[in-house]
Amino acid sequence: MANGSGDLSYVQTRYLQNAAYIRLKNLTVGYSLPQKFTRKFSVENIRFYFSGENIFELTKLCKNYDPEVLSSDKHPMQRTYSFGLNITL
């Protein structure tokens, strides 16, 4: 019936999804304190930083789908965040 002129031969878009997306994959932000502050502590440099991978994506796809893979048997991408402090004496 699907190949003929029966009820199932009509074009439909019920399961069609928009695969457009935007993703922030990598971000690293750091800040070094000015030396006029670090010298008070007998330190050459103090740096704070934040780093993240796969921070977010905006898409209209179902949550189970990764827009880059478009396969339901793949696991969603993991999000990784790290932050820290570097001190140079």
Gaussian input, Z-matrix of N, CA and C with variables (Angstrom, degrees):
# hf/3-21g

backbone

0 1
 N
 C     1     B1
 C     2     B2     1     A1
 N     3     B3     2     A2     1     D1
 C     4     B4     3     A3     2     D2
 C     5     B5     4     A4     3     D3
 N     6     B6     5     A5     4     D4
 C     7     B7     6     A6     5     D5
 C     8     B8     7     A7     6     D6
 N     9     B9     8     A8     7     D7
 C    10    B10     9     A9     8     D8
 C    11    B11    10    A10     9     D9
 N    12    B12    11    A11    10    D10
 C    13    B13    12    A12    11    D11
 C    14    B14    13    A13    12    D12
 N    15    B15    14    A14    13    D13
 C    16    B16    15    A15    14    D14
 C    17    B17    16    A16    15    D15
 N    18    B18    17    A17    16    D16
 C    19    B19    18    A18    17    D17
 C    20    B20    19    A19    18    D18
 N    21    B21    20    A20    19    D19
 C    22    B22    21    A21    20    D20
 C    23    B23    22    A22    21    D21
 N    24    B24    23    A23    22    D22
 C    25    B25    24    A24    23    D23
 C    26    B26    25    A25    24    D24
 N    27    B27    26    A26    25    D25
 C    28    B28    27    A27    26    D26
 C    29    B29    28    A28    27    D27
 N    30    B30    29    A29    28    D28
 C    31    B31    30    A30    29    D29
 C    32    B32    31    A31    30    D30
 N    33    B33    32    A32    31    D31
 C    34    B34    33    A33    32    D32
 C    35    B35    34    A34    33    D33
 N    36    B36    35    A35    34    D34
 C    37    B37    36    A36    35    D35
 C    38    B38    37    A37    36    D36
 N    39    B39    38    A38    37    D37
 C    40    B40    39    A39    38    D38
 C    41    B41    40    A40    39    D39
 N    42    B42    41    A41    40    D40
 C    43    B43    42    A42    41    D41
 C    44    B44    43    A43    42    D42
 N    45    B45    44    A44    43    D43
 C    46    B46    45    A45    44    D44
 C    47    B47    46    A46    45    D45
 N    48    B48    47    A47    46    D46
 C    49    B49    48    A48    47    D47
 C    50    B50    49    A49    48    D48
 N    51    B51    50    A50    49    D49
 C    52    B52    51    A51    50    D50
 C    53    B53    52    A52    51    D51
 N    54    B54    53    A53    52    D52
 C    55    B55    54    A54    53    D53
 C    56    B56    55    A55    54    D54
 N    57    B57    56    A56    55    D55
 C    58    B58    57    A57    56    D56
 C    59    B59    58    A58    57    D57
 N    60    B60    59    A59    58    D58
 C    61    B61    60    A60    59    D59
 C    62    B62    61    A61    60    D60
 N    63    B63    62    A62    61    D61
 C    64    B64    63    A63    62    D62
 C    65    B65    64    A64    63    D63
 N    66    B66    65    A65    64    D64
 C    67    B67    66    A66    65    D65
 C    68    B68    67    A67    66    D66
 N    69    B69    68    A68    67    D67
 C    70    B70    69    A69    68    D68
 C    71    B71    70    A70    69    D69
 N    72    B72    71    A71    70    D70
 C    73    B73    72    A72    71    D71
 C    74    B74    73    A73    72    D72
 N    75    B75    74    A74    73    D73
 C    76    B76    75    A75    74    D74
 C    77    B77    76    A76    75    D75
 N    78    B78    77    A77    76    D76
 C    79    B79    78    A78    77    D77
 C    80    B80    79    A79    78    D78
 N    81    B81    80    A80    79    D79
 C    82    B82    81    A81    80    D80
 C    83    B83    82    A82    81    D81
 N    84    B84    83    A83    82    D82
 C    85    B85    84    A84    83    D83
 C    86    B86    85    A85    84    D84
 N    87    B87    86    A86    85    D85
 C    88    B88    87    A87    86    D86
 C    89    B89    88    A88    87    D87
 N    90    B90    89    A89    88    D88
 C    91    B91    90    A90    89    D89
 C    92    B92    91    A91    90    D90
 N    93    B93    92    A92    91    D91
 C    94    B94    93    A93    92    D92
 C    95    B95    94    A94    93    D93
 N    96    B96    95    A95    94    D94
 C    97    B97    96    A96    95    D95
 C    98    B98    97    A97    96    D96
 N    99    B99    98    A98    97    D97
 C   100   B100    99    A99    98    D98
 C   101   B101   100   A100    99    D99
 N   102   B102   101   A101   100   D100
 C   103   B103   102   A102   101   D101
 C   104   B104   103   A103   102   D102
 N   105   B105   104   A104   103   D103
 C   106   B106   105   A105   104   D104
 C   107   B107   106   A106   105   D105
 N   108   B108   107   A107   106   D106
 C   109   B109   108   A108   107   D107
 C   110   B110   109   A109   108   D108
 N   111   B111   110   A110   109   D109
 C   112   B112   111   A111   110   D110
 C   113   B113   112   A112   111   D111
 N   114   B114   113   A113   112   D112
 C   115   B115   114   A114   113   D113
 C   116   B116   115   A115   114   D114
 N   117   B117   116   A116   115   D115
 C   118   B118   117   A117   116   D116
 C   119   B119   118   A118   117   D117
 N   120   B120   119   A119   118   D118
 C   121   B121   120   A120   119   D119
 C   122   B122   121   A121   120   D120
 N   123   B123   122   A122   121   D121
 C   124   B124   123   A123   122   D122
 C   125   B125   124   A124   123   D123
 N   126   B126   125   A125   124   D124
 C   127   B127   126   A126   125   D125
 C   128   B128   127   A127   126   D126
 N   129   B129   128   A128   127   D127
 C   130   B130   129   A129   128   D128
 C   131   B131   130   A130   129   D129
 N   132   B132   131   A131   130   D130
 C   133   B133   132   A132   131   D131
 C   134   B134   133   A133   132   D132
 N   135   B135   134   A134   133   D133
 C   136   B136   135   A135   134   D134
 C   137   B137   136   A136   135   D135
 N   138   B138   137   A137   136   D136
 C   139   B139   138   A138   137   D137
 C   140   B140   139   A139   138   D138
 N   141   B141   140   A140   139   D139
 C   142   B142   141   A141   140   D140
 C   143   B143   142   A142   141   D141
 N   144   B144   143   A143   142   D142
 C   145   B145   144   A144   143   D143
 C   146   B146   145   A145   144   D144
 N   147   B147   146   A146   145   D145
 C   148   B148   147   A147   146   D146
 C   149   B149   148   A148   147   D147
 N   150   B150   149   A149   148   D148
 C   151   B151   150   A150   149   D149
 C   152   B152   151   A151   150   D150
 N   153   B153   152   A152   151   D151
 C   154   B154   153   A153   152   D152
 C   155   B155   154   A154   153   D153
 N   156   B156   155   A155   154   D154
 C   157   B157   156   A156   155   D155
 C   158   B158   157   A157   156   D156
 N   159   B159   158   A158   157   D157
 C   160   B160   159   A159   158   D158
 C   161   B161   160   A160   159   D159
 N   162   B162   161   A161   160   D160
 C   163   B163   162   A162   161   D161
 C   164   B164   163   A163   162   D162
 N   165   B165   164   A164   163   D163
 C   166   B166   165   A165   164   D164
 C   167   B167   166   A166   165   D165
 N   168   B168   167   A167   166   D166
 C   169   B169   168   A168   167   D167
 C   170   B170   169   A169   168   D168
 N   171   B171   170   A170   169   D169
 C   172   B172   171   A171   170   D170
 C   173   B173   172   A172   171   D171
 N   174   B174   173   A173   172   D172
 C   175   B175   174   A174   173   D173
 C   176   B176   175   A175   174   D174
 N   177   B177   176   A176   175   D175
 C   178   B178   177   A177   176   D176
 C   179   B179   178   A178   177   D177
 N   180   B180   179   A179   178   D178
 C   181   B181   180   A180   179   D179
 C   182   B182   181   A181   180   D180
 N   183   B183   182   A182   181   D181
 C   184   B184   183   A183   182   D182
 C   185   B185   184   A184   183   D183
 N   186   B186   185   A185   184   D184
 C   187   B187   186   A186   185   D185
 C   188   B188   187   A187   186   D186
 N   189   B189   188   A188   187   D187
 C   190   B190   189   A189   188   D188
 C   191   B191   190   A190   189   D189
 N   192   B192   191   A191   190   D190
 C   193   B193   192   A192   191   D191
 C   194   B194   193   A193   192   D192
 N   195   B195   194   A194   193   D193
 C   196   B196   195   A195   194   D194
 C   197   B197   196   A196   195   D195
 N   198   B198   197   A197   196   D196
 C   199   B199   198   A198   197   D197
 C   200   B200   199   A199   198   D198
 N   201   B201   200   A200   199   D199
 C   202   B202   201   A201   200   D200
 C   203   B203   202   A202   201   D201
 N   204   B204   203   A203   202   D202
 C   205   B205   204   A204   203   D203
 C   206   B206   205   A205   204   D204
 N   207   B207   206   A206   205   D205
 C   208   B208   207   A207   206   D206
 C   209   B209   208   A208   207   D207
 N   210   B210   209   A209   208   D208
 C   211   B211   210   A210   209   D209
 C   212   B212   211   A211   210   D210
 N   213   B213   212   A212   211   D211
 C   214   B214   213   A213   212   D212
 C   215   B215   214   A214   213   D213
 N   216   B216   215   A215   214   D214
 C   217   B217   216   A216   215   D215
 C   218   B218   217   A217   216   D216
 N   219   B219   218   A218   217   D217
 C   220   B220   219   A219   218   D218
 C   221   B221   220   A220   219   D219
 N   222   B222   221   A221   220   D220
 C   223   B223   222   A222   221   D221
 C   224   B224   223   A223   222   D222
 N   225   B225   224   A224   223   D223
 C   226   B226   225   A225   224   D224
 C   227   B227   226   A226   225   D225
 N   228   B228   227   A227   226   D226
 C   229   B229   228   A228   227   D227
 C   230   B230   229   A229   228   D228
 N   231   B231   230   A230   229   D229
 C   232   B232   231   A231   230   D230
 C   233   B233   232   A232   231   D231
 N   234   B234   233   A233   232   D232
 C   235   B235   234   A234   233   D233
 C   236   B236   235   A235   234   D234
 N   237   B237   236   A236   235   D235
 C   238   B238   237   A237   236   D236
 C   239   B239   238   A238   237   D237
 N   240   B240   239   A239   238   D238
 C   241   B241   240   A240   239   D239
 C   242   B242   241   A241   240   D240
 N   243   B243   242   A242   241   D241
 C   244   B244   243   A243   242   D242
 C   245   B245   244   A244   243   D243
 N   246   B246   245   A245   244   D244
 C   247   B247   246   A246   245   D245
 C   248   B248   247   A247   246   D246
 N   249   B249   248   A248   247   D247
 C   250   B250   249   A249   248   D248
 C   251   B251   250   A250   249   D249
 N   252   B252   251   A251   250   D250
 C   253   B253   252   A252   251   D251
 C   254   B254   253   A253   252   D252
 N   255   B255   254   A254   253   D253
 C   256   B256   255   A255   254   D254
 C   257   B257   256   A256   255   D255
 N   258   B258   257   A257   256   D256
 C   259   B259   258   A258   257   D257
 C   260   B260   259   A259   258   D258
 N   261   B261   260   A260   259   D259
 C   262   B262   261   A261   260   D260
 C   263   B263   262   A262   261   D261
 N   264   B264   263   A263   262   D262
 C   265   B265   264   A264   263   D263
 C   266   B266   265   A265   264   D264

   B1=1.4348
   B2=1.5340
   B3=1.3495
   B4=1.4622
   B5=1.5204
   B6=1.3060
   B7=1.4589
   B8=1.5241
   B9=1.2742
   B10=1.4579
   B11=1.5127
   B12=1.2824
   B13=1.4670
   B14=1.5195
   B15=1.3406
   B16=1.4609
   B17=1.5162
   B18=1.3124
   B19=1.4674
   B20=1.5202
   B21=1.3282
   B22=1.4611
   B23=1.5281
   B24=1.2888
   B25=1.4608
   B26=1.5177
   B27=1.3157
   B28=1.4549
   B29=1.5280
   B30=1.3206
   B31=1.4572
   B32=1.5244
   B33=1.3340
   B34=1.4592
   B35=1.5254
   B36=1.3211
   B37=1.4619
   B38=1.5269
   B39=1.3012
   B40=1.4607
   B41=1.5300
   B42=1.3073
   B43=1.4603
   B44=1.5323
   B45=1.2995
   B46=1.4575
   B47=1.5264
   B48=1.3348
   B49=1.4566
   B50=1.5263
   B51=1.3103
   B52=1.4592
   B53=1.5225
   B54=1.3277
   B55=1.4662
   B56=1.5244
   B57=1.3216
   B58=1.4581
   B59=1.5274
   B60=1.3345
   B61=1.4561
   B62=1.5141
   B63=1.3130
   B64=1.4540
   B65=1.5301
   B66=1.3288
   B67=1.4665
   B68=1.5219
   B69=1.3180
   B70=1.4594
   B71=1.5213
   B72=1.3295
   B73=1.4650
   B74=1.5230
   B75=1.3162
   B76=1.4664
   B77=1.5202
   B78=1.3272
   B79=1.4534
   B80=1.5198
   B81=1.3165
   B82=1.4602
   B83=1.5206
   B84=1.3146
   B85=1.4586
   B86=1.5264
   B87=1.3188
   B88=1.4565
   B89=1.5119
   B90=1.3172
   B91=1.4627
   B92=1.5214
   B93=1.3144
   B94=1.4638
   B95=1.5210
   B96=1.3072
   B97=1.4599
   B98=1.5229
   B99=1.3206
   B100=1.4655
   B101=1.5339
   B102=1.3147
   B103=1.4669
   B104=1.5162
   B105=1.3141
   B106=1.4683
   B107=1.5290
   B108=1.3451
   B109=1.4716
   B110=1.5219
   B111=1.3242
   B112=1.4664
   B113=1.5194
   B114=1.3093
   B115=1.4696
   B116=1.5275
   B117=1.3183
   B118=1.4702
   B119=1.5272
   B120=1.3351
   B121=1.4618
   B122=1.5363
   B123=1.3180
   B124=1.4713
   B125=1.5226
   B126=1.3269
   B127=1.4695
   B128=1.5158
   B129=1.3491
   B130=1.4656
   B131=1.5299
   B132=1.3429
   B133=1.4661
   B134=1.5269
   B135=1.3282
   B136=1.4684
   B137=1.5217
   B138=1.3116
   B139=1.4683
   B140=1.5215
   B141=1.3374
   B142=1.4574
   B143=1.5229
   B144=1.3335
   B145=1.4591
   B146=1.5266
   B147=1.3115
   B148=1.4577
   B149=1.5207
   B150=1.3286
   B151=1.4581
   B152=1.5215
   B153=1.3150
   B154=1.4566
   B155=1.5153
   B156=1.3311
   B157=1.4626
   B158=1.5218
   B159=1.3198
   B160=1.4680
   B161=1.5270
   B162=1.3041
   B163=1.4536
   B164=1.5341
   B165=1.3043
   B166=1.4647
   B167=1.5176
   B168=1.3252
   B169=1.4513
   B170=1.5156
   B171=1.3023
   B172=1.4555
   B173=1.5211
   B174=1.3254
   B175=1.4508
   B176=1.5190
   B177=1.3183
   B178=1.4585
   B179=1.5301
   B180=1.3331
   B181=1.4590
   B182=1.5284
   B183=1.3195
   B184=1.4624
   B185=1.5214
   B186=1.3243
   B187=1.4657
   B188=1.5230
   B189=1.3120
   B190=1.4654
   B191=1.5206
   B192=1.3124
   B193=1.4586
   B194=1.5176
   B195=1.3249
   B196=1.4586
   B197=1.5230
   B198=1.3250
   B199=1.4645
   B200=1.5252
   B201=1.3253
   B202=1.4562
   B203=1.5218
   B204=1.3130
   B205=1.4607
   B206=1.5212
   B207=1.3374
   B208=1.4674
   B209=1.5299
   B210=1.3018
   B211=1.4547
   B212=1.5200
   B213=1.2985
   B214=1.4571
   B215=1.5226
   B216=1.3324
   B217=1.4638
   B218=1.5251
   B219=1.3193
   B220=1.4631
   B221=1.5264
   B222=1.3343
   B223=1.4522
   B224=1.5240
   B225=1.3216
   B226=1.4689
   B227=1.5234
   B228=1.3109
   B229=1.4594
   B230=1.5233
   B231=1.3257
   B232=1.4561
   B233=1.5126
   B234=1.2985
   B235=1.4533
   B236=1.5310
   B237=1.3318
   B238=1.4543
   B239=1.5196
   B240=1.3234
   B241=1.4584
   B242=1.5175
   B243=1.3044
   B244=1.4601
   B245=1.5273
   B246=1.2995
   B247=1.4531
   B248=1.5172
   B249=1.3207
   B250=1.4435
   B251=1.5052
   B252=1.2981
   B253=1.4414
   B254=1.5192
   B255=1.3269
   B256=1.4596
   B257=1.5200
   B258=1.3166
   B259=1.4725
   B260=1.5257
   B261=1.3187
   B262=1.4686
   B263=1.5260
   B264=1.3159
   B265=1.4792
   B266=1.5076
   A1=111.69
   A2=117.24
   A3=119.93
   A4=111.73
   A5=118.41
   A6=121.16
   A7=111.96
   A8=117.46
   A9=121.03
   A10=111.89
   A11=115.58
   A12=120.44
   A13=110.93
   A14=117.39
   A15=121.07
   A16=112.11
   A17=116.11
   A18=122.56
   A19=112.88
   A20=119.25
   A21=121.63
   A22=113.60
   A23=119.03
   A24=121.28
   A25=113.28
   A26=118.93
   A27=121.20
   A28=110.83
   A29=115.16
   A30=120.37
   A31=108.11
   A32=115.95
   A33=119.97
   A34=109.01
   A35=116.39
   A36=121.67
   A37=111.32
   A38=117.75
   A39=121.57
   A40=112.18
   A41=118.63
   A42=121.90
   A43=112.81
   A44=117.73
   A45=122.28
   A46=109.10
   A47=116.50
   A48=121.16
   A49=110.05
   A50=115.41
   A51=121.93
   A52=107.56
   A53=118.61
   A54=122.88
   A55=112.77
   A56=118.51
   A57=120.62
   A58=109.20
   A59=116.75
   A60=120.49
   A61=110.45
   A62=114.98
   A63=122.40
   A64=105.56
   A65=116.38
   A66=120.97
   A67=109.39
   A68=115.42
   A69=121.61
   A70=106.45
   A71=116.13
   A72=120.79
   A73=112.84
   A74=118.36
   A75=121.21
   A76=109.87
   A77=114.90
   A78=120.70
   A79=108.12
   A80=116.15
   A81=121.66
   A82=108.01
   A83=115.17
   A84=121.71
   A85=107.55
   A86=115.70
   A87=119.42
   A88=111.06
   A89=114.55
   A90=120.23
   A91=108.83
   A92=116.22
   A93=121.70
   A94=108.80
   A95=115.54
   A96=119.64
   A97=109.92
   A98=118.00
   A99=120.46
   A100=110.85
   A101=115.99
   A102=120.37
   A103=113.05
   A104=118.40
   A105=118.85
   A106=111.24
   A107=117.63
   A108=121.21
   A109=111.55
   A110=117.13
   A111=119.75
   A112=112.42
   A113=118.20
   A114=121.00
   A115=111.63
   A116=116.91
   A117=120.78
   A118=111.09
   A119=116.65
   A120=122.11
   A121=111.78
   A122=117.69
   A123=123.68
   A124=111.70
   A125=115.03
   A126=122.46
   A127=107.58
   A128=116.12
   A129=119.98
   A130=112.28
   A131=116.72
   A132=119.69
   A133=109.68
   A134=115.83
   A135=122.95
   A136=107.02
   A137=115.54
   A138=120.75
   A139=109.79
   A140=116.29
   A141=123.40
   A142=107.59
   A143=117.01
   A144=118.48
   A145=111.11
   A146=114.06
   A147=123.53
   A148=107.32
   A149=116.59
   A150=121.64
   A151=108.44
   A152=115.79
   A153=119.94
   A154=111.22
   A155=115.40
   A156=122.01
   A157=108.49
   A158=115.50
   A159=122.75
   A160=110.37
   A161=114.94
   A162=121.47
   A163=111.58
   A164=117.64
   A165=119.11
   A166=109.80
   A167=114.76
   A168=121.26
   A169=108.25
   A170=115.17
   A171=122.09
   A172=107.47
   A173=115.93
   A174=120.90
   A175=109.07
   A176=116.26
   A177=121.27
   A178=111.59
   A179=116.37
   A180=120.02
   A181=110.65
   A182=115.62
   A183=120.59
   A184=109.20
   A185=117.48
   A186=121.41
   A187=112.77
   A188=119.09
   A189=121.86
   A190=113.22
   A191=118.32
   A192=121.61
   A193=111.59
   A194=115.57
   A195=122.17
   A196=105.38
   A197=119.66
   A198=120.75
   A199=114.39
   A200=118.44
   A201=120.36
   A202=112.15
   A203=117.75
   A204=121.07
   A205=111.25
   A206=117.32
   A207=123.75
   A208=112.48
   A209=115.42
   A210=121.28
   A211=107.89
   A212=117.46
   A213=120.41
   A214=112.63
   A215=118.81
   A216=120.16
   A217=113.49
   A218=118.48
   A219=122.93
   A220=109.38
   A221=115.39
   A222=120.08
   A223=109.52
   A224=117.91
   A225=119.57
   A226=110.61
   A227=116.49
   A228=120.96
   A229=109.63
   A230=116.27
   A231=120.84
   A232=110.19
   A233=115.03
   A234=121.19
   A235=107.78
   A236=115.21
   A237=121.16
   A238=109.36
   A239=116.40
   A240=122.32
   A241=108.69
   A242=116.72
   A243=120.37
   A244=108.47
   A245=114.51
   A246=120.40
   A247=107.37
   A248=115.75
   A249=117.26
   A250=113.72
   A251=112.40
   A252=122.04
   A253=108.38
   A254=118.06
   A255=123.30
   A256=108.67
   A257=115.42
   A258=120.50
   A259=107.89
   A260=115.72
   A261=121.90
   A262=107.36
   A263=114.66
   A264=119.41
   A265=112.09
   D1=-32.70
   D2=-177.45
   D3=-68.46
   D4=-30.61
   D5=-179.31
   D6=-87.71
   D7=-13.60
   D8=-177.00
   D9=-96.27
   D10=-146.87
   D11=-177.95
   D12=-106.48
   D13=25.51
   D14=-178.84
   D15=-80.05
   D16=-170.78
   D17=-175.99
   D18=-63.37
   D19=-28.78
   D20=-175.84
   D21=-85.46
   D22=1.43
   D23=-176.77
   D24=-90.23
   D25=1.44
   D26=-179.30
   D27=-80.38
   D28=141.82
   D29=176.79
   D30=-70.92
   D31=133.17
   D32=179.31
   D33=-140.48
   D34=158.06
   D35=-178.57
   D36=-124.31
   D37=24.40
   D38=-175.95
   D39=-58.54
   D40=-41.48
   D41=-176.22
   D42=-101.34
   D43=9.13
   D44=178.62
   D45=-78.38
   D46=131.62
   D47=-179.77
   D48=-122.12
   D49=149.24
   D50=175.55
   D51=-81.38
   D52=117.15
   D53=-176.38
   D54=-94.14
   D55=13.42
   D56=177.21
   D57=-68.58
   D58=142.76
   D59=-179.62
   D60=-156.97
   D61=162.99
   D62=170.80
   D63=-134.47
   D64=137.81
   D65=-175.45
   D66=-138.49
   D67=137.45
   D68=171.31
   D69=-100.16
   D70=105.75
   D71=-173.87
   D72=-84.38
   D73=-46.35
   D74=-175.94
   D75=-135.93
   D76=138.95
   D77=175.42
   D78=-148.29
   D79=129.45
   D80=174.66
   D81=-132.04
   D82=127.41
   D83=179.94
   D84=-130.06
   D85=132.77
   D86=179.09
   D87=-139.35
   D88=156.75
   D89=178.09
   D90=-141.90
   D91=126.69
   D92=175.55
   D93=-102.12
   D94=130.89
   D95=178.37
   D96=-68.16
   D97=145.89
   D98=176.82
   D99=-61.62
   D100=149.03
   D101=-176.40
   D102=-65.87
   D103=-22.51
   D104=178.06
   D105=-66.27
   D106=-24.68
   D107=174.89
   D108=-85.95
   D109=-39.16
   D110=-175.88
   D111=-72.42
   D112=-28.29
   D113=179.84
   D114=-66.36
   D115=-26.03
   D116=177.77
   D117=-63.07
   D118=-27.20
   D119=-178.91
   D120=-104.08
   D121=12.19
   D122=-177.63
   D123=56.39
   D124=41.61
   D125=-179.44
   D126=-123.08
   D127=139.04
   D128=-179.78
   D129=-75.20
   D130=-42.23
   D131=-175.64
   D132=-151.98
   D133=140.00
   D134=172.04
   D135=-128.88
   D136=124.66
   D137=-177.09
   D138=-130.37
   D139=128.74
   D140=173.36
   D141=-100.97
   D142=144.37
   D143=178.87
   D144=-147.37
   D145=156.57
   D146=173.54
   D147=-134.82
   D148=137.85
   D149=177.90
   D150=-138.10
   D151=141.11
   D152=178.81
   D153=-144.39
   D154=148.59
   D155=176.41
   D156=-125.69
   D157=139.32
   D158=-178.08
   D159=52.83
   D160=53.24
   D161=-172.48
   D162=-66.89
   D163=-45.58
   D164=176.41
   D165=-160.37
   D166=162.56
   D167=169.29
   D168=-143.66
   D169=146.00
   D170=176.05
   D171=-112.97
   D172=120.37
   D173=-179.85
   D174=-155.69
   D175=158.03
   D176=176.21
   D177=-97.35
   D178=3.44
   D179=178.03
   D180=-69.71
   D181=161.91
   D182=173.39
   D183=-59.51
   D184=153.37
   D185=-177.16
   D186=-64.08
   D187=-24.01
   D188=-178.10
   D189=-75.67
   D190=-11.45
   D191=-175.47
   D192=-101.97
   D193=136.68
   D194=168.86
   D195=-92.23
   D196=122.40
   D197=-175.53
   D198=-62.21
   D199=-19.90
   D200=178.37
   D201=-84.02
   D202=-20.10
   D203=-176.36
   D204=-107.71
   D205=-40.20
   D206=-179.44
   D207=53.04
   D208=48.45
   D209=176.57
   D210=-136.99
   D211=135.37
   D212=-175.94
   D213=-79.01
   D214=-12.30
   D215=-178.76
   D216=-91.82
   D217=4.27
   D218=178.22
   D219=-97.17
   D220=148.40
   D221=177.55
   D222=-80.72
   D223=150.34
   D224=176.66
   D225=-62.87
   D226=153.21
   D227=-179.66
   D228=-67.18
   D229=139.27
   D230=178.74
   D231=-79.09
   D232=147.18
   D233=174.97
   D234=-100.73
   D235=136.65
   D236=-178.78
   D237=-127.69
   D238=128.36
   D239=177.64
   D240=-125.66
   D241=140.35
   D242=174.08
   D243=-145.00
   D244=149.12
   D245=176.37
   D246=-144.56
   D247=157.64
   D248=-177.42
   D249=-169.09
   D250=-174.93
   D251=-177.25
   D252=-139.17
   D253=125.18
   D254=174.97
   D255=-108.28
   D256=128.16
   D257=178.69
   D258=-123.26
   D259=125.80
   D260=176.52
   D261=-109.93
   D262=120.06
   D263=-178.75
   D264=-84.26

